[in-house]
């Protein structure tokens, strides 16, 4: 987490779309979504509703 967002790399989770900088971050998200979602919340970011 921390690279520039690539809108072509994303995962849909609980009605929201989460974008990533690379496939590696997407794979890590899929292993433990709650860790990533907590980090986004701490940064004041909200995943895009789909």
Secondary structure, 3 states (H helix, E strand, C coil): CCCCCEEEEEEEECCEEEEECCHHHHHHHHHCHHHHHHHHHHCCCCCEEC
